[in-house]
Amino acid sequence: MMELIQVALLLIQVVCAVIALTSRDLMVAVILFAAFSFCSALLFTMMGAVDVAFTEAIIGTATTVFYVAVIYRVERGSSK
């Protein structure tokens, strides 16, 4: 059962990464980056690396907050 959850989290990570790379909206990319980071923290926790999971959660949260703050200071959207 645990392996099935880990595989599902890995697939979610792959989907988040692909959509974030192809997204034309910066906020969507940042939200998907946060989801990717959250799945990474969950995977590290399931593997028993709680210290790495905690670090991933802190760094992922800090960078997400930073990116959102930057996006709100610049014009959102995509260039054509």
PDB file of N, CA, C and O in Angstrom:
ATOM      1  N   MET A   1       0.819  -1.201   0.000  1.00  0.00           N
ATOM      2  CA  MET A   1       0.000   0.000   0.000  1.00  0.00           C
ATOM      3  C   MET A   1       0.861   1.262   0.000  1.00  0.00           C
ATOM      4  O   MET A   1       0.560   2.231  -0.697  1.00  0.00           O
ATOM      5  N   MET A   2       1.946   1.236   0.800  1.00  0.00           N
ATOM      6  CA  MET A   2       2.830   2.398   0.889  1.00  0.00           C
ATOM      7  C   MET A   2       3.504   2.684  -0.450  1.00  0.00           C
ATOM      8  O   MET A   2       3.681   3.841  -0.833  1.00  0.00           O
ATOM      9  N   GLU A   3       3.880   1.607  -1.163  1.00  0.00           N
ATOM     10  CA  GLU A   3       4.524   1.796  -2.455  1.00  0.00           C
ATOM     11  C   GLU A   3       3.569   2.419  -3.465  1.00  0.00           C
ATOM     12  O   GLU A   3       3.983   3.218  -4.305  1.00  0.00           O
ATOM     13  N   LEU A   4       2.304   2.058  -3.387  1.00  0.00           N
ATOM     14  CA  LEU A   4       1.307   2.622  -4.292  1.00  0.00           C
ATOM     15  C   LEU A   4       1.143   4.122  -4.057  1.00  0.00           C
ATOM     16  O   LEU A   4       1.007   4.891  -5.008  1.00  0.00           O
ATOM     17  N   ILE A   5       1.156   4.529  -2.810  1.00  0.00           N
ATOM     18  CA  ILE A   5       1.054   5.951  -2.474  1.00  0.00           C
ATOM     19  C   ILE A   5       2.292   6.693  -2.971  1.00  0.00           C
ATOM     20  O   ILE A   5       2.184   7.803  -3.493  1.00  0.00           O
ATOM     21  N   GLN A   6       3.459   6.089  -2.813  1.00  0.00           N
ATOM     22  CA  GLN A   6       4.690   6.732  -3.277  1.00  0.00           C
ATOM     23  C   GLN A   6       4.699   6.887  -4.788  1.00  0.00           C
ATOM     24  O   GLN A   6       5.123   7.921  -5.304  1.00  0.00           O
ATOM     25  N   VAL A   7       4.240   5.878  -5.495  1.00  0.00           N
ATOM     26  CA  VAL A   7       4.170   5.962  -6.960  1.00  0.00           C
ATOM     27  C   VAL A   7       3.176   7.041  -7.376  1.00  0.00           C
ATOM     28  O   VAL A   7       3.433   7.794  -8.316  1.00  0.00           O
ATOM     29  N   ALA A   8       2.044   7.120  -6.682  1.00  0.00           N
ATOM     30  CA  ALA A   8       1.051   8.151  -6.991  1.00  0.00           C
ATOM     31  C   ALA A   8       1.636   9.543  -6.758  1.00  0.00           C
ATOM     32  O   ALA A   8       1.413  10.446  -7.565  1.00  0.00           O
ATOM     33  N   LEU A   9       2.375   9.729  -5.672  1.00  0.00           N
ATOM     34  CA  LEU A   9       2.994  11.028  -5.405  1.00  0.00           C
ATOM     35  C   LEU A   9       4.046  11.376  -6.457  1.00  0.00           C
ATOM     36  O   LEU A   9       4.171  12.534  -6.856  1.00  0.00           O
ATOM     37  N   LEU A  10       4.791  10.382  -6.900  1.00  0.00           N
ATOM     38  CA  LEU A  10       5.771  10.622  -7.963  1.00  0.00           C
ATOM     39  C   LEU A  10       5.092  11.023  -9.273  1.00  0.00           C
ATOM     40  O   LEU A  10       5.572  11.905  -9.985  1.00  0.00           O
ATOM     41  N   LEU A  11       3.984  10.376  -9.580  1.00  0.00           N
ATOM     42  CA  LEU A  11       3.249  10.743 -10.794  1.00  0.00           C
ATOM     43  C   LEU A  11       2.682  12.154 -10.686  1.00  0.00           C
ATOM     44  O   LEU A  11       2.682  12.903 -11.662  1.00  0.00           O
ATOM     45  N   ILE A  12       2.202  12.514  -9.505  1.00  0.00           N
ATOM     46  CA  ILE A  12       1.708  13.880  -9.292  1.00  0.00           C
ATOM     47  C   ILE A  12       2.840  14.880  -9.481  1.00  0.00           C
ATOM     48  O   ILE A  12       2.639  15.948 -10.058  1.00  0.00           O
ATOM     49  N   GLN A  13       4.022  14.538  -8.999  1.00  0.00           N
ATOM     50  CA  GLN A  13       5.174  15.418  -9.179  1.00  0.00           C
ATOM     51  C   GLN A  13       5.503  15.609 -10.651  1.00  0.00           C
ATOM     52  O   GLN A  13       5.763  16.730 -11.085  1.00  0.00           O
ATOM     53  N   VAL A  14       5.495  14.542 -11.414  1.00  0.00           N
ATOM     54  CA  VAL A  14       5.799  14.632 -12.843  1.00  0.00           C
ATOM     55  C   VAL A  14       4.767  15.506 -13.551  1.00  0.00           C
ATOM     56  O   VAL A  14       5.120  16.352 -14.373  1.00  0.00           O
ATOM     57  N   VAL A  15       3.498  15.299 -13.228  1.00  0.00           N
ATOM     58  CA  VAL A  15       2.442  16.095 -13.852  1.00  0.00           C
ATOM     59  C   VAL A  15       2.592  17.564 -13.471  1.00  0.00           C
ATOM     60  O   VAL A  15       2.472  18.440 -14.328  1.00  0.00           O
ATOM     61  N   CYS A  16       2.851  17.843 -12.198  1.00  0.00           N
ATOM     62  CA  CYS A  16       3.040  19.233 -11.760  1.00  0.00           C
ATOM     63  C   CYS A  16       4.224  19.879 -12.474  1.00  0.00           C
ATOM     64  O   CYS A  16       4.143  21.033 -12.896  1.00  0.00           O
ATOM     65  N   ALA A  17       5.307  19.149 -12.608  1.00  0.00           N
ATOM     66  CA  ALA A  17       6.495  19.704 -13.264  1.00  0.00           C
ATOM     67  C   ALA A  17       6.229  20.009 -14.732  1.00  0.00           C
ATOM     68  O   ALA A  17       6.607  21.074 -15.220  1.00  0.00           O
ATOM     69  N   VAL A  18       5.590  19.094 -15.437  1.00  0.00           N
ATOM     70  CA  VAL A  18       5.328  19.304 -16.864  1.00  0.00           C
ATOM     71  C   VAL A  18       4.377  20.476 -17.066  1.00  0.00           C
ATOM     72  O   VAL A  18       4.609  21.319 -17.932  1.00  0.00           O
ATOM     73  N   ILE A  19       3.314  20.536 -16.278  1.00  0.00           N
ATOM     74  CA  ILE A  19       2.351  21.629 -16.445  1.00  0.00           C
ATOM     75  C   ILE A  19       2.987  22.964 -16.043  1.00  0.00           C
ATOM     76  O   ILE A  19       2.737  23.982 -16.688  1.00  0.00           O
ATOM     77  N   ALA A  20       3.798  22.970 -14.993  1.00  0.00           N
ATOM     78  CA  ALA A  20       4.455  24.207 -14.573  1.00  0.00           C
ATOM     79  C   ALA A  20       5.414  24.713 -15.654  1.00  0.00           C
ATOM     80  O   ALA A  20       5.519  25.918 -15.880  1.00  0.00           O
ATOM     81  N   LEU A  21       6.102  23.802 -16.312  1.00  0.00           N
ATOM     82  CA  LEU A  21       7.028  24.208 -17.371  1.00  0.00           C
ATOM     83  C   LEU A  21       6.320  24.719 -18.613  1.00  0.00           C
ATOM     84  O   LEU A  21       6.851  25.574 -19.323  1.00  0.00           O
ATOM     85  N   THR A  22       5.135  24.209 -18.880  1.00  0.00           N
ATOM     86  CA  THR A  22       4.417  24.613 -20.082  1.00  0.00           C
ATOM     87  C   THR A  22       3.390  25.715 -19.827  1.00  0.00           C
ATOM     88  O   THR A  22       2.788  26.227 -20.770  1.00  0.00           O
ATOM     89  N   SER A  23       3.185  26.081 -18.574  1.00  0.00           N
ATOM     90  CA  SER A  23       2.191  27.095 -18.239  1.00  0.00           C
ATOM     91  C   SER A  23       2.651  28.472 -18.696  1.00  0.00           C
ATOM     92  O   SER A  23       3.833  28.807 -18.611  1.00  0.00           O
ATOM     93  N   ARG A  24       1.707  29.257 -19.179  1.00  0.00           N
ATOM     94  CA  ARG A  24       2.016  30.609 -19.608  1.00  0.00           C
ATOM     95  C   ARG A  24       1.669  31.628 -18.527  1.00  0.00           C
ATOM     96  O   ARG A  24       2.022  32.801 -18.647  1.00  0.00           O
ATOM     97  N   ASP A  25       0.983  31.193 -17.479  1.00  0.00           N
ATOM     98  CA  ASP A  25       0.639  32.066 -16.364  1.00  0.00           C
ATOM     99  C   ASP A  25       1.614  31.800 -15.219  1.00  0.00           C
ATOM    100  O   ASP A  25       1.781  30.659 -14.787  1.00  0.00           O
ATOM    101  N   LEU A  26       2.243  32.846 -14.741  1.00  0.00           N
ATOM    102  CA  LEU A  26       3.251  32.686 -13.698  1.00  0.00           C
ATOM    103  C   LEU A  26       2.661  32.176 -12.385  1.00  0.00           C
ATOM    104  O   LEU A  26       3.282  31.368 -11.694  1.00  0.00           O
ATOM    105  N   MET A  27       1.460  32.650 -12.040  1.00  0.00           N
ATOM    106  CA  MET A  27       0.859  32.210 -10.779  1.00  0.00           C
ATOM    107  C   MET A  27       0.538  30.719 -10.804  1.00  0.00           C
ATOM    108  O   MET A  27       0.708  30.032  -9.797  1.00  0.00           O
ATOM    109  N   VAL A  28       0.081  30.221 -11.933  1.00  0.00           N
ATOM    110  CA  VAL A  28      -0.177  28.782 -12.072  1.00  0.00           C
ATOM    111  C   VAL A  28       1.121  28.002 -11.896  1.00  0.00           C
ATOM    112  O   VAL A  28       1.140  26.966 -11.232  1.00  0.00           O
ATOM    113  N   ALA A  29       2.193  28.494 -12.483  1.00  0.00           N
ATOM    114  CA  ALA A  29       3.482  27.816 -12.351  1.00  0.00           C
ATOM    115  C   ALA A  29       3.951  27.795 -10.901  1.00  0.00           C
ATOM    116  O   ALA A  29       4.494  26.791 -10.442  1.00  0.00           O
ATOM    117  N   VAL A  30       3.749  28.886 -10.180  1.00  0.00           N
ATOM    118  CA  VAL A  30       4.166  28.944  -8.774  1.00  0.00           C
ATOM    119  C   VAL A  30       3.321  27.996  -7.922  1.00  0.00           C
ATOM    120  O   VAL A  30       3.851  27.323  -7.039  1.00  0.00           O
ATOM    121  N   ILE A  31       2.028  27.937  -8.176  1.00  0.00           N
ATOM    122  CA  ILE A  31       1.160  27.035  -7.417  1.00  0.00           C
ATOM    123  C   ILE A  31       1.553  25.586  -7.677  1.00  0.00           C
ATOM    124  O   ILE A  31       1.573  24.772  -6.754  1.00  0.00           O
ATOM    125  N   LEU A  32       1.861  25.264  -8.916  1.00  0.00           N
ATOM    126  CA  LEU A  32       2.287  23.896  -9.231  1.00  0.00           C
ATOM    127  C   LEU A  32       3.651  23.586  -8.629  1.00  0.00           C
ATOM    128  O   LEU A  32       3.910  22.453  -8.221  1.00  0.00           O
ATOM    129  N   PHE A  33       4.520  24.583  -8.574  1.00  0.00           N
ATOM    130  CA  PHE A  33       5.806  24.406  -7.903  1.00  0.00           C
ATOM    131  C   PHE A  33       5.597  24.104  -6.415  1.00  0.00           C
ATOM    132  O   PHE A  33       6.296  23.265  -5.846  1.00  0.00           O
ATOM    133  N   ALA A  34       4.645  24.783  -5.793  1.00  0.00           N
ATOM    134  CA  ALA A  34       4.347  24.532  -4.385  1.00  0.00           C
ATOM    135  C   ALA A  34       3.791  23.121  -4.182  1.00  0.00           C
ATOM    136  O   ALA A  34       4.129  22.448  -3.209  1.00  0.00           O
ATOM    137  N   ALA A  35       2.939  22.682  -5.104  1.00  0.00           N
ATOM    138  CA  ALA A  35       2.408  21.317  -5.027  1.00  0.00           C
ATOM    139  C   ALA A  35       3.520  20.286  -5.200  1.00  0.00           C
ATOM    140  O   ALA A  35       3.541  19.265  -4.513  1.00  0.00           O
ATOM    141  N   PHE A  36       4.435  20.558  -6.115  1.00  0.00           N
ATOM    142  CA  PHE A  36       5.594  19.681  -6.318  1.00  0.00           C
ATOM    143  C   PHE A  36       6.424  19.582  -5.037  1.00  0.00           C
ATOM    144  O   PHE A  36       6.836  18.494  -4.633  1.00  0.00           O
ATOM    145  N   SER A  37       6.658  20.719  -4.415  1.00  0.00           N
ATOM    146  CA  SER A  37       7.437  20.756  -3.188  1.00  0.00           C
ATOM    147  C   SER A  37       6.732  20.002  -2.058  1.00  0.00           C
ATOM    148  O   SER A  37       7.370  19.288  -1.285  1.00  0.00           O
ATOM    149  N   PHE A  38       5.421  20.167  -1.973  1.00  0.00           N
ATOM    150  CA  PHE A  38       4.650  19.467  -0.941  1.00  0.00           C
ATOM    151  C   PHE A  38       4.716  17.955  -1.134  1.00  0.00           C
ATOM    152  O   PHE A  38       4.882  17.204  -0.172  1.00  0.00           O
ATOM    153  N   CYS A  39       4.585  17.513  -2.391  1.00  0.00           N
ATOM    154  CA  CYS A  39       4.687  16.077  -2.665  1.00  0.00           C
ATOM    155  C   CYS A  39       6.087  15.557  -2.333  1.00  0.00           C
ATOM    156  O   CYS A  39       6.235  14.434  -1.850  1.00  0.00           O
ATOM    157  N   SER A  40       7.104  16.366  -2.590  1.00  0.00           N
ATOM    158  CA  SER A  40       8.469  15.967  -2.237  1.00  0.00           C
ATOM    159  C   SER A  40       8.606  15.794  -0.727  1.00  0.00           C
ATOM    160  O   SER A  40       9.205  14.825  -0.260  1.00  0.00           O
ATOM    161  N   ALA A  41       8.053  16.726   0.026  1.00  0.00           N
ATOM    162  CA  ALA A  41       8.118  16.631   1.485  1.00  0.00           C
ATOM    163  C   ALA A  41       7.386  15.384   1.984  1.00  0.00           C
ATOM    164  O   ALA A  41       7.858  14.707   2.897  1.00  0.00           O
ATOM    165  N   LEU A  42       6.244  15.089   1.388  1.00  0.00           N
ATOM    166  CA  LEU A  42       5.519  13.874   1.775  1.00  0.00           C
ATOM    167  C   LEU A  42       6.326  12.617   1.460  1.00  0.00           C
ATOM    168  O   LEU A  42       6.384  11.689   2.268  1.00  0.00           O
ATOM    169  N   LEU A  43       6.944  12.592   0.291  1.00  0.00           N
ATOM    170  CA  LEU A  43       7.754  11.423  -0.075  1.00  0.00           C
ATOM    171  C   LEU A  43       8.937  11.238   0.869  1.00  0.00           C
ATOM    172  O   LEU A  43       9.235  10.118   1.285  1.00  0.00           O
ATOM    173  N   PHE A  44       9.609  12.336   1.205  1.00  0.00           N
ATOM    174  CA  PHE A  44      10.733  12.239   2.140  1.00  0.00           C
ATOM    175  C   PHE A  44      10.271  11.736   3.502  1.00  0.00           C
ATOM    176  O   PHE A  44      10.972  10.962   4.152  1.00  0.00           O
ATOM    177  N   THR A  45       9.102  12.173   3.928  1.00  0.00           N
ATOM    178  CA  THR A  45       8.565  11.710   5.210  1.00  0.00           C
ATOM    179  C   THR A  45       8.271  10.212   5.153  1.00  0.00           C
ATOM    180  O   THR A  45       8.575   9.481   6.096  1.00  0.00           O
ATOM    181  N   MET A  46       7.684   9.758   4.054  1.00  0.00           N
ATOM    182  CA  MET A  46       7.366   8.330   3.916  1.00  0.00           C
ATOM    183  C   MET A  46       8.621   7.469   3.874  1.00  0.00           C
ATOM    184  O   MET A  46       8.593   6.306   4.276  1.00  0.00           O
ATOM    185  N   MET A  47       9.721   8.036   3.388  1.00  0.00           N
ATOM    186  CA  MET A  47      10.972   7.281   3.327  1.00  0.00           C
ATOM    187  C   MET A  47      11.755   7.345   4.632  1.00  0.00           C
ATOM    188  O   MET A  47      12.810   6.724   4.763  1.00  0.00           O
ATOM    189  N   GLY A  48      11.234   8.098   5.595  1.00  0.00           N
ATOM    190  CA  GLY A  48      11.879   8.164   6.896  1.00  0.00           C
ATOM    191  C   GLY A  48      12.890   9.284   7.040  1.00  0.00           C
ATOM    192  O   GLY A  48      13.585   9.355   8.054  1.00  0.00           O
ATOM    193  N   ALA A  49      12.989  10.154   6.061  1.00  0.00           N
ATOM    194  CA  ALA A  49      13.930  11.271   6.120  1.00  0.00           C
ATOM    195  C   ALA A  49      13.177  12.525   6.560  1.00  0.00           C
ATOM    196  O   ALA A  49      12.966  13.450   5.775  1.00  0.00           O
ATOM    197  N   VAL A  50      12.778  12.535   7.831  1.00  0.00           N
ATOM    198  CA  VAL A  50      11.950  13.616   8.339  1.00  0.00           C
ATOM    199  C   VAL A  50      12.705  14.944   8.326  1.00  0.00           C
ATOM    200  O   VAL A  50      12.108  15.990   8.075  1.00  0.00           O
ATOM    201  N   ASP A  51      14.011  14.913   8.591  1.00  0.00           N
ATOM    202  CA  ASP A  51      14.784  16.149   8.578  1.00  0.00           C
ATOM    203  C   ASP A  51      14.842  16.756   7.175  1.00  0.00           C
ATOM    204  O   ASP A  51      14.767  17.975   7.025  1.00  0.00           O
ATOM    205  N   VAL A  52      14.975  15.922   6.158  1.00  0.00           N
ATOM    206  CA  VAL A  52      14.987  16.407   4.783  1.00  0.00           C
ATOM    207  C   VAL A  52      13.600  16.900   4.397  1.00  0.00           C
ATOM    208  O   VAL A  52      13.474  17.905   3.698  1.00  0.00           O
ATOM    209  N   ALA A  53      12.560  16.209   4.843  1.00  0.00           N
ATOM    210  CA  ALA A  53      11.185  16.634   4.561  1.00  0.00           C
ATOM    211  C   ALA A  53      10.895  17.991   5.191  1.00  0.00           C
ATOM    212  O   ALA A  53      10.258  18.842   4.571  1.00  0.00           O
ATOM    213  N   PHE A  54      11.359  18.194   6.417  1.00  0.00           N
ATOM    214  CA  PHE A  54      11.152  19.467   7.092  1.00  0.00           C
ATOM    215  C   PHE A  54      11.878  20.593   6.346  1.00  0.00           C
ATOM    216  O   PHE A  54      11.331  21.680   6.162  1.00  0.00           O
ATOM    217  N   THR A  55      13.096  20.322   5.928  1.00  0.00           N
ATOM    218  CA  THR A  55      13.855  21.316   5.165  1.00  0.00           C
ATOM    219  C   THR A  55      13.164  21.630   3.844  1.00  0.00           C
ATOM    220  O   THR A  55      13.072  22.794   3.454  1.00  0.00           O
ATOM    221  N   GLU A  56      12.682  20.608   3.157  1.00  0.00           N
ATOM    222  CA  GLU A  56      11.956  20.811   1.895  1.00  0.00           C
ATOM    223  C   GLU A  56      10.692  21.637   2.119  1.00  0.00           C
ATOM    224  O   GLU A  56      10.373  22.512   1.315  1.00  0.00           O
ATOM    225  N   ALA A  57       9.983  21.368   3.191  1.00  0.00           N
ATOM    226  CA  ALA A  57       8.762  22.124   3.483  1.00  0.00           C
ATOM    227  C   ALA A  57       9.079  23.593   3.761  1.00  0.00           C
ATOM    228  O   ALA A  57       8.368  24.479   3.287  1.00  0.00           O
ATOM    229  N   ILE A  58      10.130  23.854   4.518  1.00  0.00           N
ATOM    230  CA  ILE A  58      10.498  25.235   4.846  1.00  0.00           C
ATOM    231  C   ILE A  58      10.969  25.974   3.591  1.00  0.00           C
ATOM    232  O   ILE A  58      10.519  27.088   3.320  1.00  0.00           O
ATOM    233  N   ILE A  59      11.863  25.362   2.833  1.00  0.00           N
ATOM    234  CA  ILE A  59      12.390  26.001   1.630  1.00  0.00           C
ATOM    235  C   ILE A  59      11.283  26.172   0.587  1.00  0.00           C
ATOM    236  O   ILE A  59      11.198  27.218  -0.056  1.00  0.00           O
ATOM    237  N   GLY A  60      10.445  25.165   0.416  1.00  0.00           N
ATOM    238  CA  GLY A  60       9.342  25.257  -0.533  1.00  0.00           C
ATOM    239  C   GLY A  60       8.361  26.360  -0.179  1.00  0.00           C
ATOM    240  O   GLY A  60       7.885  27.080  -1.057  1.00  0.00           O
ATOM    241  N   THR A  61       8.058  26.494   1.107  1.00  0.00           N
ATOM    242  CA  THR A  61       7.150  27.549   1.544  1.00  0.00           C
ATOM    243  C   THR A  61       7.779  28.925   1.358  1.00  0.00           C
ATOM    244  O   THR A  61       7.122  29.850   0.882  1.00  0.00           O
ATOM    245  N   ALA A  62       9.039  29.061   1.729  1.00  0.00           N
ATOM    246  CA  ALA A  62       9.713  30.357   1.616  1.00  0.00           C
ATOM    247  C   ALA A  62       9.821  30.797   0.158  1.00  0.00           C
ATOM    248  O   ALA A  62       9.570  31.961  -0.153  1.00  0.00           O
ATOM    249  N   THR A  63      10.187  29.895  -0.727  1.00  0.00           N
ATOM    250  CA  THR A  63      10.315  30.280  -2.128  1.00  0.00           C
ATOM    251  C   THR A  63       8.950  30.574  -2.751  1.00  0.00           C
ATOM    252  O   THR A  63       8.833  31.461  -3.596  1.00  0.00           O
ATOM    253  N   THR A  64       7.925  29.839  -2.341  1.00  0.00           N
ATOM    254  CA  THR A  64       6.585  30.102  -2.860  1.00  0.00           C
ATOM    255  C   THR A  64       6.104  31.484  -2.443  1.00  0.00           C
ATOM    256  O   THR A  64       5.564  32.233  -3.256  1.00  0.00           O
ATOM    257  N   VAL A  65       6.302  31.817  -1.177  1.00  0.00           N
ATOM    258  CA  VAL A  65       5.914  33.149  -0.696  1.00  0.00           C
ATOM    259  C   VAL A  65       6.700  34.231  -1.432  1.00  0.00           C
ATOM    260  O   VAL A  65       6.138  35.258  -1.810  1.00  0.00           O
ATOM    261  N   PHE A  66       7.984  34.006  -1.634  1.00  0.00           N
ATOM    262  CA  PHE A  66       8.815  34.961  -2.353  1.00  0.00           C
ATOM    263  C   PHE A  66       8.328  35.140  -3.790  1.00  0.00           C
ATOM    264  O   PHE A  66       8.198  36.269  -4.264  1.00  0.00           O
ATOM    265  N   TYR A  67       8.056  34.030  -4.488  1.00  0.00           N
ATOM    266  CA  TYR A  67       7.604  34.106  -5.875  1.00  0.00           C
ATOM    267  C   TYR A  67       6.256  34.816  -5.987  1.00  0.00           C
ATOM    268  O   TYR A  67       6.057  35.624  -6.895  1.00  0.00           O
ATOM    269  N   VAL A  68       5.337  34.523  -5.080  1.00  0.00           N
ATOM    270  CA  VAL A  68       4.026  35.180  -5.117  1.00  0.00           C
ATOM    271  C   VAL A  68       4.191  36.677  -4.882  1.00  0.00           C
ATOM    272  O   VAL A  68       3.540  37.483  -5.547  1.00  0.00           O
ATOM    273  N   ALA A  69       5.050  37.054  -3.947  1.00  0.00           N
ATOM    274  CA  ALA A  69       5.289  38.479  -3.691  1.00  0.00           C
ATOM    275  C   ALA A  69       5.862  39.162  -4.928  1.00  0.00           C
ATOM    276  O   ALA A  69       5.471  40.283  -5.255  1.00  0.00           O
ATOM    277  N   VAL A  70       6.773  38.504  -5.607  1.00  0.00           N
ATOM    278  CA  VAL A  70       7.363  39.088  -6.819  1.00  0.00           C
ATOM    279  C   VAL A  70       6.320  39.198  -7.925  1.00  0.00           C
ATOM    280  O   VAL A  70       6.269  40.205  -8.630  1.00  0.00           O
ATOM    281  N   ILE A  71       5.499  38.181  -8.078  1.00  0.00           N
ATOM    282  CA  ILE A  71       4.481  38.205  -9.128  1.00  0.00           C
ATOM    283  C   ILE A  71       3.501  39.351  -8.908  1.00  0.00           C
ATOM    284  O   ILE A  71       3.071  39.993  -9.866  1.00  0.00           O
ATOM    285  N   TYR A  72       3.147  39.611  -7.651  1.00  0.00           N
ATOM    286  CA  TYR A  72       2.219  40.708  -7.392  1.00  0.00           C
ATOM    287  C   TYR A  72       2.859  42.074  -7.608  1.00  0.00           C
ATOM    288  O   TYR A  72       2.149  43.066  -7.772  1.00  0.00           O
ATOM    289  N   ARG A  73       4.179  42.142  -7.610  1.00  0.00           N
ATOM    290  CA  ARG A  73       4.855  43.415  -7.857  1.00  0.00           C
ATOM    291  C   ARG A  73       5.103  43.681  -9.338  1.00  0.00           C
ATOM    292  O   ARG A  73       5.376  44.814  -9.733  1.00  0.00           O
ATOM    293  N   VAL A  74       5.008  42.646 -10.145  1.00  0.00           N
ATOM    294  CA  VAL A  74       5.167  42.810 -11.593  1.00  0.00           C
ATOM    295  C   VAL A  74       3.847  42.470 -12.279  1.00  0.00           C
ATOM    296  O   VAL A  74       2.932  41.928 -11.658  1.00  0.00           O
ATOM    297  N   GLU A  75       3.762  42.793 -13.544  1.00  0.00           N
ATOM    298  CA  GLU A  75       2.542  42.512 -14.296  1.00  0.00           C
ATOM    299  C   GLU A  75       2.426  41.033 -14.586  1.00  0.00           C
ATOM    300  O   GLU A  75       3.356  40.421 -15.110  1.00  0.00           O
ATOM    301  N   ARG A  76       1.275  40.451 -14.242  1.00  0.00           N
ATOM    302  CA  ARG A  76       1.038  39.029 -14.526  1.00  0.00           C
ATOM    303  C   ARG A  76       0.642  38.834 -15.967  1.00  0.00           C
ATOM    304  O   ARG A  76       0.168  39.757 -16.629  1.00  0.00           O
ATOM    305  N   GLY A  77       0.835  37.648 -16.437  1.00  0.00           N
ATOM    306  CA  GLY A  77       0.433  37.329 -17.803  1.00  0.00           C
ATOM    307  C   GLY A  77       1.588  36.741 -18.582  1.00  0.00           C
ATOM    308  O   GLY A  77       2.668  36.493 -18.046  1.00  0.00           O
ATOM    309  N   SER A  78       1.339  36.531 -19.825  1.00  0.00           N
ATOM    310  CA  SER A  78       2.359  35.925 -20.667  1.00  0.00           C
ATOM    311  C   SER A  78       2.709  36.872 -21.801  1.00  0.00           C
ATOM    312  O   SER A  78       1.906  37.709 -22.213  1.00  0.00           O
ATOM    313  N   SER A  79       3.906  36.719 -22.284  1.00  0.00           N
ATOM    314  CA  SER A  79       4.322  37.523 -23.432  1.00  0.00           C
ATOM    315  C   SER A  79       4.031  36.720 -24.691  1.00  0.00           C
ATOM    316  O   SER A  79       4.192  35.500 -24.715  1.00  0.00           O
ATOM    317  N   LYS A  80       3.612  37.404 -25.713  1.00  0.00           N
ATOM    318  CA  LYS A  80       3.245  36.686 -26.941  1.00  0.00           C
ATOM    319  C   LYS A  80       4.287  36.834 -27.992  1.00  0.00           C
ATOM    320  O   LYS A  80       4.140  36.295 -29.089  1.00  0.00           O
TER     321      LYS A  80
END
